[in-house]
Amino acid sequence: MKKIFFIFLLMMICETSAQSTFVQQIINSVNQDSIIYFVRELSGDTSTLIDGTYQTIQSRNKNQPGNALAETYLKQKLQGYGLTTTVQSFSTTGKNVYAVQPGNLYPNHKFIICAHFDDMPSGSIAPGADDNASGTAAVLEAARIFSKFSLPWTIVYALWDEEEQGLIGSNYYASQASINNDTILAVINLDMIAWDSNNDKVAEIHTNNQSASLAIKDKMINVNSTYNIGVTLNVINPGTNASDHSPFWQKGYGAVLLIENYYGNDFNQFYHTTNDLIQYFNQPYYVMLTKLSLGTLAEFVGVGLTSIEEHHTTCDYKLEQNYPNPFNPSTVISYQLPVSSDVTLKVFDVLGNEVATLVNEEKPSGMYNVQCTINNLSTGIYFYQLKAGDYLETKKMILLK
């Protein structure tokens, strides 16, 4: 696992701040009406269809029947996006809900986007709109959008129960992951992301020195800048242990918390009260933080992806950047052909010496993924070159051993 984390960190360090079409597409896909409606359903502002009948979630506190209702609602939402969904029971009252979207190249390497869905106060009326229907709805939005794509890495959309009683649900999941030696590359935890009463657009990233946490923080800052999200980010290091990223830190996984200006000068005055209502949201700010979190996830998983809804028709030749990069010993090189072509795909060292021929034949039009495995070469920079018809393109890749 440590070796994988090391390569992952180097991969992030070597990346540039250039915009990605895929990341921009994900950011543009965030829909304000969608996330607001999720929050309305979760906070009892409107009834919702659960098990075939319209019901209202009045409270998501562990001791209220609405919490089990919310669990069913979340399960059915995630299943509706075609995702394999699990209800993970950890006590007589506690149940996490999570969905897994397996990667097509690295199914055992996971990125987690998560939030807790339970709330306070403990009475029969507890809307919990900001805390934490806001984070839960953003995770549902991530599932709605990313489920349309075939991804190299696995995404886990996780919704934790009994956070309010001491991070019980997330601690159970993280403990089981550690026991099973799960490879979790990054955790993005969303907890209260819709309150901004003074409209200063300030939010906080909580991080620490554990594993890839600092690199995840840097990625989020870069996304905010590169894609002009517009949030002012305050970094808190070491960050709080009072939310669901903390159990992952304790188990050696990299994680960050994205939260509104909770520890600054704009604390939500309706926190843990019956007035934690959607009417107090700063909706444009909420959209910004949702875009920031999904854009960060997209930066990690979004190299060389194609939409399931597309039919991969092409209008031009194209050579993609290899993935992962850096790599050891294998990487995938993707290219597309608009018409049937004589294709050669070769690898060269920095002196221009040919070290491998990956493709040398006629290929029909379409998209191709080529596995490149290099066992007999030393660490360094290499180049791969595609020739197809009159098309010629060369890209750089890095082998780490």
N, C-alpha and C positions, 0 to 999 in steps of 0.2 A: 504493500500500500504506500509506503514512504516513497518508493521509486516512482510510482504513478503520480503522487503529489508533486514530486520534484520536477518531473517532466511537465506537468500541468502548469506549475508556476513559471517555468522557463517559457512555456508557450505563451502565457499571458504577458510576460515581460517583453517578448520579442514582437508582439503585435503593435501595429501602428494605430494612430487615432483616425485613420481614414474612415469615411462613412461606408457602411454596408447597406446594400439595397434591401437585404432581408431584414436587418434590424429596423430600418426605417419603415418597412412594410408592417412589421409587428407594432411599432409605435403608432403608426397611422390607423391601425385596426382597433385600437382601444376606443370603445364607444361609451360616451358619457351616459346615454340613456340605459345602456346595458348594465353598467355597474350600479347606477342609482336604483334601477329596478330590483337588482339582487338585494341591495341593502333594504329597500322597502319591504321585500318579502321576508327577509331575515329578522327585521326589527318590528314586525307586526303592523307596519303602516298600511299594508294591503294583504289580502288573503292570497294564497297560492295553492296550486294543484299538487296534492301529496296523496299518493296511493289512490288516485282517481277521483278524489273529492277535494273541494276547496276548503282549506283550513287556515287559521291564523296562528302564527308563532308569537305568543304573548311574552314569553320569557325563555331564555336559553340557559338559565341557571341550572346547575346539576340536580337540584332538588325539585325542579318543576317539570311537568310533562312536556312542556314546549321544547326542552332540550332533546328529548328523544325524537320529537317531531322534526326538529332542525336536522338531526342526524339523518333521518330518512330523506328529507328534502335535499341535502347535500349529496347523498348517495345517488339519488335519482337524477340530479343535475349532471353529475360527472358521468354516469352511465349514458345519459342522453347525448354526450359528445363521443360516444363509442369507446370509452375508456374502461379498462378492467378496474373495478372499484372494490375496495376491501373495507369492511367495518371491523376495526381492531379493538376487541374488548380487553380492557386491562383491569376492570373491577366490576362490581355489580351495577354501578351507575355510569362508569366512564367508558366511552367508546370514541376512538379516533376514526376519522373517515379519510381515506386517501385513495388516489387513483394513480396508476402507473402507465406511462406511455413509453414502451420499450424502444431503445435505440436500435437502429438497423445495422450499426457497425460495432458499437460498444455497449451492449445491453446491460452489462453488469456495472457500468460506470454511471453514477446518478447525480443529477442536479435536483435539488429540492426547493420548491417555492411553497411557503407555508404561512399559516395564521391560526390563531385559536378562535373557535366559533362559540364557546360558552361565554356567559356574561354575568354581570352583577347589576343591581343588588339581588338579594335572595328571594324577594317577594314574587308574587304571581304576575306582576307587571315589571318587566325589565327589558326595555327596547335594545339597549346595547348597540346603538347605531354606529357610533365611532369606535367603541370598545366592545367587540371588535368585528362587527358586521362589515366595517370598511375594509379591513384586511382580508376577511373571508371572501368578500365579493371580488376583490382584486385577484385572488387565487382562482376563483371560478372564471373570471375573465381570461386569465392565462390559459386555463383548460379549453375554453371556447375557441381561442385563437390558435394556440399551438397545436391542438389536436388535428388541424387541417393539414399538417405538414409531416413528412417523413424525416426523422431526425437521426443523426448518427449516435447521439448520446441519449440516455434514458432521462425523462423528466418524471418526478414524483410531485403530484399536487396534493399537499397534505394539510388537513384541517384537524387541529388538536382540540381535545376536550379537557376540561378541568384544569385549565391554565390558572384560573382564579384561585384554586385551592393549592397552588404551588407547583405549576408546570408538570403536573402529573402525567398527562397524556404524552407530551413531547419527550419527557424523560423516559417513559416506557419504550417509545419507538426508538430513541437514540440508543438505549441500552440493548435492545434486541438487535439493532443494526451492528453495534460493536461486537456482540457475541457472535453474530453471523459473519463477521469480517467484511461487511458491506463496504464497497468503495463509493463513498460520497464525496464528490469533488467540491461542492459548494452548497450552502444553505442560505436562502434569502428569506428572512422572516419579516412579516408585515404585521404591525400591531399599532392601531390607531393612526390613520393616515388621512384624515379628512377635516381636522379642526385647524383653522387659521383665522382667528377672529380679527387680527390686525392686518391681514392681507400682506404680510411681509414675505411670504413664500419660503419661510425657513423650515427646514427639516433636519433631522439628525440621523447620522449613520453611526451605529455602535459597533465597534470592532475590538479586536485585541491581537496579540501576537501568535495566536494558536493557528497552526497549519496555514491554510490559504486565506485566512480572514482579512489580512491587510491587502492582499491582491484583489479580493472581491470588492473591498472598499474602493480601491483605486479604479477598478472597472466601472463601478457605479458613478464615481465622480467623472470619469472620462465620458460615459454615456450622457450624463447631464450636460456636459460642455459640447461634445461633438454633435449631438442631435438637438441642441438648443431647447432643452426641456424647460429651463427657466427657474429651477429651484435653487435656493441658497442653502448649501449643505454644510452643516457643522459636524465635524468628526469628533467622536468621543471615544478615547482610547486610554485606559481600558473602559469598555462599555459596561452597561448595566447587566446584572445577572437575573433581572426580574422579568424576562420574557423567554419565548420558546427557542431562541437560538442558543441559550446558555447550556442546556443539556448536551448539545452537539459540541460545544467547546470542551465540556468536561470529558467527552469521549474521544477527543483528539481530532475532530472534524472542523473544517473552516466554515465560518458562518458570520453573517452580519444581521443586524436589526435595522430596518428602515422605519422611522417613527416621526410623527409631527414634532413640533418644538416642545416636547414634553418636559424637558429639564431646563428650558429657557424661561422666557418671560410671557409665555402665551399658553399656559396650562388650561386644559378643557375644564371649565367651571362646572360642567354637568357630569363629570367622571363618576361612574358607579351610582348614578341616580336614575330615577324614572324619567328624567328630562334629557337623557342622552338620546336625542331624536335627530332624524335626518334633516329636519328643518334648520338645524344649526350648522350644517355642513357648509364649508367653502367649496363648492362643487368644482370650479376651475382648478383649485389647488389639489383636490382629490384626484382629478384626472391627471394632473402633472405627476403625482407620486405613483399612480398606477402605471403610467407610461414609463417612468424611470425604472420601476422594478421589472416590468416585462421587457424593456429594452436591455437591461442588464442581463437578464436570463437569455435573451436572444443573442447577445454578444458571445456568450459561452457556447451555445448549441448551434448557432446559425451559420456555419460555414458550408457552402455548397449544397444548400437544401433545395428541394423541389416540392411544390404543393401537391398534395394528394388529389386536389380538385383539378389540377392541370393535366394535360395529356402529353406533356413534354414535347410539344411541337416547337421547332426552332426556326429561326429566320437567318441564322448566321453561325459561323464557326466560333467555338469558344473553348478556351482552356482555363479550368478553375485552379485556384490555389490548392495545393495538396493539404490533406487533413488526416491526422493531426500534424502540426508543424511547430516546433521540432518533433522528431519521431525517433523511435528505436524499437525494433528494427523495421517496422512496417508502417506504411502510410497509404492513403488512397488518393489517386489522381483521377479527376473527372474531366471529361471533355464532351462536346456535342458537335454533331455534324448535321448540316441542313440538307445535304444530299449524299448519296453513296460516293465514297472517296477512298483512294489509296492512302492508308494511314501508317505513319511511323511515329512511335513515341519512344524516345531514348533518354538516357540519363548520362550526364557528363560531369567530370570533376572540374575544379577551378582552372585547370590548365587546358581544358577543352578536350580531354581524352574521354572517349566513349567508355562507360563502365557497365552499361546494361541496355538491352533492347527489350522494351515491354510490349510493344505492338509493332507488327510489320506485315500488314495484310489489308485487303479491301474490306471496308465496313459499310453497311447500309446506314442511312440517316438515323439519327437518334442520339440518346444520352448514354454515355458509357462511364463505368467506374472501374478503374484498374488498380489492383492491389500491387504495391511496389514493396518488396522485401529485400533489404540489403544486409547481408550477414558478414560479408568479407571485406568491408571497407571501414576506414577509420572515421572518427568524429570529424565533422567539417561541413562546409558549404558545398552543395551540389546543385546542378541545374537539370531540369527536364524540359524537353523540347518536343512540340507536336508539329508534324508536317502533315497536311491534308489538302490535296489539290494545290491551290496557290497560297494557302494559308500557312503561316509559320509563326509560332510564338514560343517563347522560352520563359520559364519561371524558376525562381530560386527556392531551395528547400534546405533544411538543416538536419543533419544526422547527429544524434547525441548518443554516446555509449558510456 
